[in-house]
Amino acid sequence: MSGLITIGIIAFIVLIFLMILFSFVPVGLWISALAAGVKVGIGTLVGMRLRRVSPRRVIDPLIKAHKAGLHLTTNQLESHYLAGGNVDRVVDAIIAAQRADINLPFERGAAIDLAGRDVLEAVQMSVNPKVIETPFIAGVAMNGIEVKAKARITVRANIERLVGGAGEETIVARVGEGIVSTIGSSTSHTSVLENPDMISQTVLGKGLDSGTAFEILSIDIADVDIGKNIGADLQTEQALADKNIAQAKAEERRAMAVAQEQEMKAKVQEMRAKVVEAEAEVPLAMAQALKSGNIGVMDYYNLKNIESDTGMRNAINKMTDPNNSETPKK
């Protein structure tokens, strides 16, 4: 009885050991690799487990590469996995490049993947070029008319410059700059409308793909539209500015004239005040002359008569003179 119990315990321990072994060592993956002709040792798979590498993320792409005729090693794939790369994506890209007769070594594909670019999409773009459509780009011809153009840029990925090369935004910006400069150098907007291919030929000849991850195959003008008359608008704004400046200067001169007029009125009032002051001293002088005997009473009456006669003559003159706007005092 005790012998059966011992056998059961041993069997249980062996079962637990096998379960732990099979969970730690991917025996099924090892068998699949052997069946595919990939020689991978159990020790290599255990080492991947110890290095915290998922064996399936390495062995499955390795099997795929072996079937495609690629000579890759587990060390290459494992090092790329540990660097944070997508091993399966890189292997798919290398297989696609091999089928398209594109030279793409594993080191370059891994570098492209680690640089943050989709290496498989880049290979597909090398085979099937991509069309980038720009928004409407506005330029002003020499006659002041605004011309808007939309372009379609056909590009092909350049595998050699994917690492460190500029992206699509740079291509669009450079093409937009070329369109603006070409329209700006045109004598009139009609020449642009008559020959829109002039824009694409001029822009394409500037080598805009230099330093980018793409090769520009063609630039086609998809649409051309006429915008505002920028020259006329600028002239109108300049005329309004000149008019406002002239009005400001005229207002300044008017204000100075009004100020000078008010100053002259003040001087007239000052002089009148002096006259009134002088006239107020006349009666005092007459009284003093009468007291001192310098003039007599008859002389005083004769002076009054002369003043009355002068006042009457002035009144008659005002009544008979049509140009005199003042009315005689009653």
Wavefront OBJ file of the C-alpha trace (Angstrom):
o trace
v 0.000 0.000 0.000
v 2.802 2.358 0.894
v 4.531 1.496 -2.413
v 1.449 2.644 -4.393
v 1.344 5.888 -2.484
v 5.024 6.487 -3.185
v 4.518 5.785 -6.896
v 1.556 8.176 -6.962
v 3.546 10.910 -5.302
v 6.419 10.419 -7.732
v 4.021 10.460 -10.682
v 2.429 13.646 -9.389
v 5.815 15.303 -8.984
v 6.833 14.230 -12.470
v 3.567 15.599 -13.875
v 4.084 18.945 -12.141
v 7.652 19.060 -13.415
v 6.543 18.343 -16.989
v 3.852 21.029 -16.805
v 6.372 23.575 -15.579
v 8.858 22.446 -18.202
v 6.356 22.682 -21.071
v 5.132 26.076 -19.882
v 8.682 27.422 -19.675
v 10.102 25.625 -22.701
v 8.009 26.086 -25.890
v 8.299 22.529 -27.073
v 5.481 22.996 -29.591
v 7.283 25.965 -31.147
v 10.508 23.939 -31.243
v 8.735 21.122 -33.060
v 7.241 23.607 -35.556
v 10.681 25.052 -36.252
v 12.175 21.622 -36.829
v 9.300 20.728 -39.133
v 9.974 23.896 -41.156
v 13.671 23.111 -41.454
v 14.834 25.769 -38.996
v 17.427 24.432 -36.608
v 16.782 25.935 -33.190
v 17.975 24.289 -29.989
v 15.978 23.905 -26.815
v 18.714 25.802 -25.016
v 18.204 28.778 -27.363
v 14.486 28.882 -26.582
v 15.166 28.648 -22.841
v 17.705 31.436 -23.175
v 15.042 33.605 -24.830
v 12.751 32.969 -21.879
v 15.501 33.965 -19.490
v 16.182 37.135 -21.479
v 12.462 37.959 -21.385
v 12.079 37.539 -25.109
v 8.909 36.011 -26.490
v 10.164 33.023 -28.521
v 7.146 33.086 -30.818
v 7.920 36.751 -31.791
v 11.315 35.540 -33.017
v 10.799 31.952 -34.242
v 7.674 32.625 -36.359
v 9.385 35.407 -38.394
v 12.490 33.193 -38.629
v 10.404 30.357 -40.117
v 8.826 32.835 -42.542
v 12.236 34.142 -43.613
v 13.631 30.602 -44.041
v 10.720 29.648 -46.301
v 11.334 32.822 -48.355
v 14.977 31.895 -48.823
v 16.405 34.563 -46.505
v 19.422 33.780 -44.384
v 18.636 35.313 -41.008
v 19.738 34.212 -37.579
v 18.005 34.153 -34.238
v 20.573 36.598 -32.865
v 19.627 39.209 -35.473
v 15.917 38.894 -34.821
v 16.315 38.705 -31.050
v 18.542 41.792 -30.906
v 16.005 43.763 -32.950
v 13.218 42.596 -30.646
v 15.176 43.658 -27.570
v 15.764 47.082 -29.195
v 12.012 47.588 -29.355
v 11.501 46.848 -33.034
v 8.765 44.995 -34.849
v 10.507 41.809 -36.026
v 7.580 40.434 -37.999
v 7.135 43.749 -39.872
v 10.795 43.922 -40.798
v 10.841 40.344 -42.077
v 7.700 40.981 -44.166
v 9.343 44.097 -45.635
v 12.535 42.217 -46.514
v 10.525 39.455 -48.202
v 8.510 42.029 -50.166
v 11.713 43.823 -51.190
v 13.260 40.534 -52.338
v 10.213 39.776 -54.502
v 10.370 43.297 -55.998
v 14.137 43.029 -56.642
v 14.918 45.792 -54.152
v 18.118 45.615 -52.150
v 17.087 45.809 -48.494
v 19.493 44.175 -46.006
v 18.192 43.263 -42.587
v 20.347 45.914 -40.883
v 18.855 48.701 -43.011
v 15.317 47.404 -42.549
v 15.844 47.216 -38.773
v 17.262 50.748 -38.750
v 14.252 52.063 -40.689
v 11.895 50.319 -38.283
v 13.695 51.669 -35.205
v 13.637 55.160 -36.743
v 9.860 55.103 -36.419
v 8.972 54.577 -40.079
v 6.804 51.800 -41.451
v 9.381 49.809 -43.386
v 6.792 47.560 -45.065
v 4.827 50.591 -46.266
v 8.073 52.111 -47.571
v 8.803 48.984 -49.616
v 5.253 48.955 -50.954
v 5.594 52.665 -51.847
v 8.797 51.871 -53.720
v 6.863 49.398 -55.854
v 3.598 51.340 -56.057
v 4.271 55.129 -55.954
v 2.077 57.277 -53.779
v 0.155 60.385 -54.875
v 0.193 63.353 -52.489
v -2.417 66.045 -53.164
v -1.645 69.571 -52.005
v -4.274 72.109 -50.925
v -4.892 75.219 -53.023
v -1.659 77.247 -53.035
v -2.076 80.950 -53.798
v 0.442 83.099 -55.659
v 0.289 86.594 -57.146
v 1.346 87.280 -60.735
v 3.175 90.453 -61.762
v -0.076 92.145 -62.816
v -1.428 91.790 -59.267
v -3.965 88.990 -59.916
v -4.030 86.129 -57.411
v -3.778 82.613 -58.892
v -4.590 79.484 -56.868
v -3.202 76.119 -57.939
v -3.646 72.584 -56.634
v -1.007 69.954 -57.460
v -0.740 66.170 -57.301
v 2.749 64.944 -56.428
v 3.681 61.373 -57.359
v 6.460 60.150 -55.069
v 8.340 56.919 -54.579
v 10.028 55.955 -51.320
v 13.804 56.084 -51.384
v 15.018 53.204 -49.236
v 18.533 54.643 -49.033
v 17.286 57.913 -47.466
v 14.473 56.672 -45.245
v 16.671 57.042 -42.177
v 17.228 60.762 -41.602
v 15.266 61.916 -44.664
v 12.478 64.486 -44.497
v 8.848 63.384 -44.772
v 5.781 64.253 -46.824
v 5.265 67.618 -45.112
v 8.613 68.830 -46.448
v 7.722 67.695 -49.967
v 4.400 69.569 -49.843
v 6.051 72.694 -48.422
v 8.771 72.733 -51.085
v 6.309 72.188 -53.909
v 4.117 74.978 -52.515
v 7.105 77.318 -52.403
v 7.965 76.424 -56.008
v 4.385 77.064 -57.166
v 4.292 80.462 -55.451
v 7.626 81.538 -56.946
v 6.642 80.337 -60.446
v 3.329 82.198 -60.361
v 5.054 85.279 -58.969
v 7.542 85.323 -61.849
v 4.748 85.163 -64.473
v 3.975 88.426 -66.239
v 0.200 87.956 -65.992
v -2.360 85.486 -64.711
v -3.446 84.663 -68.266
v -0.060 83.112 -69.043
v -0.497 80.787 -66.048
v -3.987 79.810 -67.173
v -2.799 79.185 -70.732
v 0.181 77.017 -69.715
v -0.393 75.396 -66.301
v 2.221 72.767 -67.163
v 4.793 75.565 -66.952
v 4.373 75.428 -63.175
v 4.967 71.678 -62.939
v 7.975 71.769 -65.279
v 9.598 74.647 -63.401
v 8.978 73.114 -59.979
v 10.067 69.643 -61.041
v 13.380 71.005 -62.323
v 14.354 72.451 -58.940
v 15.262 69.124 -57.326
v 12.823 69.475 -54.453
v 13.303 65.877 -53.274
v 16.870 66.556 -52.139
v 17.377 65.449 -48.541
v 13.958 63.792 -48.313
v 12.948 60.154 -47.975
v 11.149 60.251 -51.313
v 11.871 60.592 -55.003
v 9.506 62.894 -56.908
v 8.394 61.207 -60.122
v 5.992 63.874 -61.400
v 4.147 67.022 -60.372
v 0.795 67.523 -62.076
v -1.371 70.633 -61.760
v -4.851 69.345 -60.939
v -6.740 72.666 -60.778
v -6.102 76.380 -61.335
v -8.383 79.126 -60.068
v -8.352 82.927 -60.082
v -8.545 84.737 -56.755
v -8.615 88.403 -55.805
v -7.080 91.365 -57.594
v -4.403 91.882 -54.974
v -2.741 94.721 -56.891
v -5.968 96.738 -57.095
v -6.702 96.102 -53.428
v -3.239 97.313 -52.437
v -3.592 100.444 -54.585
v -7.023 101.127 -53.080
v -5.667 100.754 -49.563
v -2.730 103.024 -50.426
v -5.098 105.645 -51.858
v -7.239 105.501 -48.709
v -4.127 105.884 -46.571
v -2.973 108.882 -48.624
v -6.441 110.444 -48.354
v -6.494 109.983 -44.598
v -3.041 111.567 -44.331
v -4.140 114.516 -46.477
v -7.309 114.947 -44.402
v -5.265 114.858 -41.201
v -2.891 117.526 -42.537
v -5.817 119.678 -43.716
v -7.467 119.346 -40.314
v -4.189 120.354 -38.703
v -3.980 123.464 -40.889
v -7.637 124.312 -40.191
v -7.078 123.965 -36.461
v -4.065 126.247 -36.694
v -6.097 128.799 -38.681
v -8.924 128.681 -36.131
v -6.425 129.112 -33.326
v -4.858 132.079 -35.109
v -8.312 133.600 -35.725
v -9.191 133.255 -32.067
v -5.873 134.833 -31.154
v -6.590 137.804 -33.454
v -10.075 138.185 -31.954
v -8.552 138.239 -28.530
v -6.127 140.959 -29.653
v -9.035 142.990 -31.116
v -10.927 142.727 -27.859
v -7.805 143.782 -26.013
v -7.419 146.832 -28.253
v -11.107 147.693 -27.853
v -10.702 147.505 -24.121
v -7.821 149.931 -24.376
v -9.967 152.271 -26.535
v -12.812 152.116 -24.033
v -10.348 152.808 -21.288
v -8.995 155.796 -23.198
v -12.533 157.075 -23.936
v -13.362 156.828 -20.241
v -10.515 159.262 -19.516
v -11.883 161.909 -21.933
v -14.707 163.190 -19.627
v -12.253 163.331 -16.778
v -9.850 165.356 -18.914
v -12.691 167.690 -19.989
v -13.717 168.229 -16.404
v -10.146 168.922 -15.424
v -9.794 171.395 -18.333
v -12.977 173.224 -17.317
v -11.786 173.427 -13.723
v -8.397 174.693 -14.702
v -9.829 177.197 -17.226
v -8.052 175.759 -20.210
v -11.388 175.684 -22.120
v -14.509 177.696 -21.641
v -18.129 176.720 -21.458
v -18.798 177.881 -24.975
v -15.912 175.836 -26.260
v -17.440 172.798 -24.538
v -20.863 173.428 -26.148
v -19.278 173.885 -29.565
v -17.529 170.516 -29.115
v -20.812 168.833 -28.235
v -22.487 170.367 -31.269
v -19.736 169.059 -33.502
v -20.117 165.559 -32.004
v -23.891 165.648 -32.541
v -23.454 166.827 -36.139
v -20.925 164.063 -36.773
v -23.285 161.449 -35.302
v -26.162 162.661 -37.470
v -24.036 162.523 -40.603
v -22.967 158.991 -39.797
v -26.583 157.885 -39.279
v -27.639 159.397 -42.604
v -24.708 157.714 -44.344
v -25.700 154.319 -42.960
v -29.291 154.743 -44.144
v -28.297 155.703 -47.701
v -25.399 153.257 -48.220
v -26.822 149.840 -49.503
v -23.523 148.024 -48.825
v -23.696 148.855 -45.149
v -25.358 145.894 -43.378
v -25.664 147.708 -40.076
v -29.008 149.299 -39.273
v -29.081 152.744 -37.697
v -29.789 153.001 -34.058
v -33.154 154.481 -33.162
l 1 2 3 4 5 6 7 8 9 10 11 12 13 14 15 16 17 18 19 20 21 22 23 24 25 26 27 28 29 30 31 32 33 34 35 36 37 38 39 40 41 42 43 44 45 46 47 48 49 50 51 52 53 54 55 56 57 58 59 60 61 62 63 64 65 66 67 68 69 70 71 72 73 74 75 76 77 78 79 80 81 82 83 84 85 86 87 88 89 90 91 92 93 94 95 96 97 98 99 100 101 102 103 104 105 106 107 108 109 110 111 112 113 114 115 116 117 118 119 120 121 122 123 124 125 126 127 128 129 130 131 132 133 134 135 136 137 138 139 140 141 142 143 144 145 146 147 148 149 150 151 152 153 154 155 156 157 158 159 160 161 162 163 164 165 166 167 168 169 170 171 172 173 174 175 176 177 178 179 180 181 182 183 184 185 186 187 188 189 190 191 192 193 194 195 196 197 198 199 200 201 202 203 204 205 206 207 208 209 210 211 212 213 214 215 216 217 218 219 220 221 222 223 224 225 226 227 228 229 230 231 232 233 234 235 236 237 238 239 240 241 242 243 244 245 246 247 248 249 250 251 252 253 254 255 256 257 258 259 260 261 262 263 264 265 266 267 268 269 270 271 272 273 274 275 276 277 278 279 280 281 282 283 284 285 286 287 288 289 290 291 292 293 294 295 296 297 298 299 300 301 302 303 304 305 306 307 308 309 310 311 312 313 314 315 316 317 318 319 320 321 322 323 324 325 326 327 328 329 330
